[in-house]
Amino acid sequence: MTTAGLTFDRLAYMDRLREAGFDEKQARAHAEALDAALRDSVATKADVDRLETKLEAKMETLAANLKVEILRWLFVTQIALLGVLLAAMKFMK
């Protein structure tokens, strides 16, 4: 099995298992199971890099949206404050 950043040599793994006392059938079954598990569940550096890029883009979008919301809130509160000030000035006269 070979993917970006991950290499698993099934033949070498089977040889080690046979040297440790496993028969051919057991060694092959273990090697195939480990190969499938690694292929299906181990993240490679490329996987992590893609995720990092997506997360950075998402964070930039969220930060931009947050800035817009803050500016909107500041504008609305300033308008409300101006209204209160004008009302107070009119009431004082």
N, C-alpha and C positions, 0 to 999 in steps of 0.2 A: 504494500500500500504506500502510495506517495501522494502527499498533498503539500501545499505551500507551507513549509516549515515543519512538516511531520513525516517521518519515515519509519515504517515498521517492516522489518525483514522477517517474514513468516518462516522462511527456510531456516534462518539462524536460530529463531526461537524454537522451532521444532527440533533442531539438532540438540539444543540445550536440554529440552524436555526429555528427549530420548537418552541423553547422557545421564540424566537424573533418574532414569528407570521407567519412564513412560513408554508404552508401546507405540507403534506407528499411528494406529487409529486414535489413541488418546492425544498424542502430540498434535496430530492434524486438527482434531476437534478443538483443542485449546487454542491453537494458533488462529484458526478461522473465527472462533468466538471473540478473541481479543482483537483481531483485525476489524471485525464488524463493530465492536464496541468503540474502538478508537475512531473509526471512520464516522460513526454516527453521533458521538457525544463529545469529542475533544475539539475545542476551539483552537484554530491556528492563529498565528500573528496576523494574517490577512483578514480573518474574521474579526479580530479585535480592532484592527485599523479601520475596517468598514464601519463598525459600530461606533467607534470614536468620531469618525467624520459625520455620521448621522446625528450623534448626540451634540456635537459642536454646532451643527447647523440648527438643530432644534433649540439649543440654548440661545443662539444669536437671535432667532425669531422671537423667542419668549422675552428676551431682554428688550428688543425693539418694541414689542407690544406693551411691555411694562412701562417703558419711557412714554409712549403715547398716552397710556392711561394716567400716569402721573401728571403729565402736562395738561390733560383734559381736566383732571381734578383741580389742579392749581388754577386754571382759567375759570372754571365754574365758581370756585370759592372766592376768587378775586372779584368776579362780577357780583356775587352775593354780598360780599363785604362792601363793595362800592354802593350797592343798593341800600344797605343798612346805614351807611354813612350819609348818603343823600337824604334818606328818610329822617335821620336824626337831625340833620341840619335844617330840614324843612320844619320839623317839629319844634326846634329851638326858636324859630322866628315867629 
